Amino acid sequence: MSKITQNLNLTQSQSLVMTPQLQQAIKMLQLNNMELAEFVEEELERNPLLEKAENEREDGAEGETPQEQEAPKDDMDREFEEALSNNAGASEDFDPGSKMADMGPGGNAKFEDVENSFENRIASEKSLREHLNDQLFIACNDPRDRMVGSLLIDQLDESGYLRGDHGELAEQLGCSLERIEDLLRTMKGFDPTGIFAGDLGECLALQLEERGQLDDPMQKLLQHLELLGDHDFKKLTSVCGVNETYLRDMVEEIQALNPKPAAEFDHLIVQTAIPDVLMKRLAKNLGGGWRVELNHETLPKVLINQEYYKNVAGRASQKKDKEYLSNQLHSANWLVRAMDQRAQTILKVAGEIIEQQDAFFNYGIEFLKPLTLKDIAEEIEMHESTVSRVTTNKYIGTPRGLFELKFFFSTSVGGEDGGTAHAAESIKARIKGLIDNEDPKKILSDDKLVDLLKADGIDIARRTVAKYREGMHIGSSVQRRKQKKNLSN
């Protein structure tokens, strides 16, 4: 019979504890500069010991201040770096294309800029909704019609179309179908012409009717827009009952129309992405090559106000006040070091990407080489998940344009007989180049493209060529032959 006993053993083990602050620091890696600025603003509101850095050097570099140097150091730096490395979870210089790009720390108050022009400062432009509601108020006296009409305005899509079944709209808005249709007959006469159309054909018809160009042949053409898209002019002449010269005049009239009437009121100029990192070519007297730096125009910078801390700490007498100040100082130190570590990590990753893709920056897309997160992680001795966080939702301004850092990681396609592998993006560029330069009398089939690529050492299957071609919205050889034949006539 076995004897049951209890033993008390003492063992030692090491583990990395992910504190809330450490998790926050790692999460900061995923933020781009604009998101980081919002995060820092929130921290400035919560922590009285933090303040914005106002005195930046004229060259845009971030100078180290006495407050930063005096920040007490402890095991946080080592803990943070260990967590980052082990957690698993063209012109010569880039022009960001933003009005803010040429502004220094003090801003720019020149009135010749469009955004600061006199006209834009004294009046604001109306939105499409306001413009249509003004017309609705004049066209309709019945308060119920005005209410339903306003709801119809809210149903417009970004192009200015009112899509969907009118019966469903009537049910959704809680009114009769007759009221909807009567209102739409009136509202389709609003400016801009073509608004409230149900589809492209009706939008174009409304504009042609206003110009007095909506005759029978034009109506038949609008009913067969798919043939116009295929450039099948021969069939269109038969359908419309006109000769080719008359048809070309009709096509020119359609090309002069606006297929998206609501776009006229899109006054907001949106820059879809702002670079977090900038790369510039170094002069030959400086050794040539590339220089990589953070975009200091959008990168927030905070300091720890040590003088304020000393003054307040000297007056704190209660234990809870001292604990509060200690916690705020600890949190401020974490934020400053986390931001510094984030900056160093981004520069390290971006610098290695630039080194790996040097041929792309010098010669173009066809020289983009296959690259994975693991390749970069091994070179800079960091964890693959850290590289993934750093490259997520961040952009780099280069002499070849603005790219997301993720763009440079491309799948590998094997070369012929186990030769050099090629990046998928470079193969797509090669396919597009071959198609753009093909002879209209000798359209390249997918099989022919495979042969031409194989001659360049790129061995891929026909279905892969077809997938890449369709992904770039390039038609088949049959479609391209028909289009180029019609265009040449």
ABEGO torsion letter per residue (X at the ends): XBBBBBBBBBBBBBBBBBBAAAAAAAAAAABBAAAAAAAAAAAAAABAABBBBABBBAAGBBBBBAAAAABBBBAAAAAAAAAAAABAXXBABBBAGBAAAABBAAEBABAABAAABAAAAABBBBBAAAAAAAAAAAABABAAAAAAAAAAAAABBAAGBBBEBAAAAAAAAGBBAAAAAAAAAAAAABOBBGBGBABAAAAAAAAAAAAGABBAAAAAAAAAAAAAAAGBAAAAAAAAGBBAAAAAAAAAAAAABBABAAAAABABBBBABBBABBBBBBBAAAGEEBBBBBBAAABBBBBBBAAAAAAAAAABABAAAAAAAAAAAAAAAAAAAAAAAAAAAAAAAAAAAAAAAAAAAAAEAAABBBBBAAAAAAAAGBBAAAAAAAABGBBBBBAAEBBBAAAABBBBBBBBGGBBBBBAAAAAAAAAAAAAABBAABBBBAAAAAAAAAAAGBBBBAAAAAAAAAAAGBBBAAAAAAAAAAAAX
